[in-house]
C-alpha cells in the first residue's frame, strides 16, 4: 500500500448521504453484477467511488430488514455499508431502496 492510499480511502467526502437527517448508510447503484461468480460492484452516489462486494461476505437485506429475498441486478438503487478487509474496502451490507424514494432523494 502506498502512503497516500490510506488518506484517499479515509477521506470524509464519502460520508453517508443524509447523515444530517440521521441516515446511517450510504446510497449507490449496482453497476456490475455477475450472477455466476456472485460478486458485483456498487458505485457511490455521493462520490462515484466503485466498491466491490462478494455475496458470500455481504449481508443482503430486503426493504423491511429481513435477510435475503432480494434479486440483485445491475441498475438497482441500494443502501449499503462498508468495511475493511485484507483486500481493501468492501460492501458489507446491501439493501434495495424503493424506486420512489430513490428518485425523491436526488
HELIX and SHEET records of a PDB file:
HELIX    1   1 UNK A    3  UNK A    9  1                                   7    
HELIX    2   2 UNK A   12  UNK A   14  5                                   3    
HELIX    3   3 UNK A   19  UNK A   21  5                                   3    
HELIX    4   4 UNK A   55  UNK A   57  5                                   3    
HELIX    5   5 UNK A   99  UNK A  105  1                                   7    
SHEET    1   A 6 UNK A  50  UNK A  54  0                                        
SHEET    2   A 6 UNK A  39  UNK A  44 -1                                        
SHEET    3   A 6 UNK A  26  UNK A  34 -1                                        
SHEET    4   A 6 UNK A  77  UNK A  85 -1                                        
SHEET    5   A 6 UNK A  88  UNK A  96 -1                                        
SHEET    6   A 6 UNK A  59  UNK A  61  1                                        
END                                                                             
